[in-house]
Amino acid sequence: MVKKDGAKKLNFDLDEGSFTEQAERHKMTLTQFANFVIKNYKDNKAGKKVSYNPTLTTYRRAIFYKNSKKWKK
Protein backbone atom coordinates (compact mmCIF):
# COMPACT_ATOMS: atom_id res chain seq x y z
CA MET A 1 0.00 0.00 0.00
CA VAL A 2 1.31 3.47 -0.83
CA LYS A 3 0.36 6.57 1.14
CA LYS A 4 -0.43 9.90 -0.51
CA ASP A 5 3.07 11.23 0.18
CA GLY A 6 4.61 8.31 -1.71
CA ALA A 7 5.87 6.41 1.34
CA LYS A 8 5.10 2.71 1.50
CA LYS A 9 3.12 1.37 4.44
CA LEU A 10 5.05 -1.45 6.07
CA ASN A 11 3.02 -4.51 6.75
CA PHE A 12 4.62 -6.56 9.53
CA ASP A 13 3.91 -7.47 13.13
CA LEU A 14 6.59 -6.96 15.76
CA ASP A 15 4.78 -9.25 18.19
CA GLU A 16 5.78 -12.36 16.25
CA GLY A 17 9.23 -13.60 15.41
CA SER A 18 12.58 -14.70 16.73
CA PHE A 19 13.42 -11.44 18.52
CA THR A 20 10.15 -11.68 20.45
CA GLU A 21 10.92 -15.28 21.36
CA GLN A 22 14.35 -14.26 22.66
CA ALA A 23 12.78 -11.53 24.79
CA GLU A 24 10.25 -13.98 26.20
CA ARG A 25 13.01 -16.45 27.07
CA HIS A 26 14.72 -13.69 29.05
CA LYS A 27 11.37 -12.77 30.65
CA MET A 28 11.51 -9.19 29.33
CA THR A 29 9.37 -6.96 27.19
CA LEU A 30 10.61 -6.17 23.68
CA THR A 31 11.74 -2.68 24.69
CA GLN A 32 13.57 -3.93 27.78
CA PHE A 33 15.28 -6.69 25.81
CA ALA A 34 16.29 -4.31 23.00
CA ASN A 35 17.88 -1.93 25.52
CA PHE A 36 19.57 -4.88 27.27
CA VAL A 37 21.00 -6.23 24.00
CA ILE A 38 22.27 -2.85 22.80
CA LYS A 39 23.92 -2.05 26.14
CA ASN A 40 25.59 -5.45 26.46
CA TYR A 41 26.77 -5.45 22.84
CA LYS A 42 28.39 -2.02 23.23
CA ASP A 43 29.92 -2.92 26.62
CA ASN A 44 31.33 -6.13 25.15
CA LYS A 45 32.90 -4.24 22.23
CA ALA A 46 34.43 -1.78 24.72
CA GLY A 47 36.17 -4.67 26.48
CA LYS A 48 33.95 -4.79 29.56
CA LYS A 49 32.82 -8.11 30.99
CA VAL A 50 29.13 -8.74 30.32
CA SER A 51 26.79 -11.47 31.50
CA TYR A 52 25.07 -11.75 28.11
CA ASN A 53 27.00 -11.63 24.85
CA PRO A 54 24.51 -10.99 22.02
CA THR A 55 25.31 -11.92 18.46
CA LEU A 56 25.53 -9.33 15.72
CA THR A 57 22.20 -10.56 14.36
CA THR A 58 20.47 -10.03 17.72
CA TYR A 59 22.04 -6.58 17.97
CA ARG A 60 20.75 -5.68 14.50
CA ARG A 61 17.28 -6.92 15.42
CA ALA A 62 17.34 -4.74 18.54
CA ILE A 63 18.34 -1.69 16.49
CA PHE A 64 15.60 -2.50 13.96
CA TYR A 65 13.02 -2.79 16.73
CA LYS A 66 14.03 0.55 18.28
CA ASN A 67 13.84 2.26 14.86
CA SER A 68 10.55 0.63 13.89
CA LYS A 69 8.85 1.90 17.06
CA LYS A 70 9.34 5.41 15.66
CA TRP A 71 7.58 4.48 12.40
CA LYS A 72 4.27 3.65 14.09
CA LYS A 73 3.78 7.25 15.28
Buried (B, 14 or more C-beta within 10 A) or exposed (E): EEEEEEEEEEEEEEEEBEBBEBBEEEEBEBEEBBBBBBBBBEBBEEEEEBEEEBEEEBBBBBBEBBEEEEEEE
